[in-house]
């Protein structure tokens, strides 16, 4: 959460985003997980 805050994200919105996306992902898809990191430029707008 601290890393999310340091990257200007709203912690509640970021967690909601993660909890919605992660159950539908394959556990071996490293690229998909990298997109979810708090510093990823691929994160959607609205979680800032």
N, C-alpha and C positions, 0 to 999 in steps of 0.2 A: 504494500500500500504506500509506503514511503517513496518508493521509486515511481509509482504512478503519480503521486503528488508532485514530485520533483520534475516530472515531465508535463505538468500542467493539466493532468486529468482529474476529473471528478471521481473520487474513489468509489462511490456508490454506483455511478453510471458505468464505470469500468468493470466492476465486479459483475454487474447485471449482464453486460456484454459478454464477459467470459463465461458465465454460467449458462448463457443461452447458446453459445457457440461450441464449447468444449464437449458436451455430451454427444454431439453429432460428428465428431472428428475421429479419424483413425489414430491410435496411439503411436504409430510409427511414422506419422507424417510430420517430420521435423520442420519442413518449410511452413506448413500450416501453423505450427506452434510459434514460429518466429514472427509471424504476422500479428500474433496476439500480444507480443511483448509491449510494455508501456512506451517504449521509444520508437515503435514501428510507425512509419509514415502511412501505412495502409489501414490504420485504425479509422473507423468512420467518424464523421463529424458528430457532435452532440455529446461526446463523452468528456469534453474539455471542461 
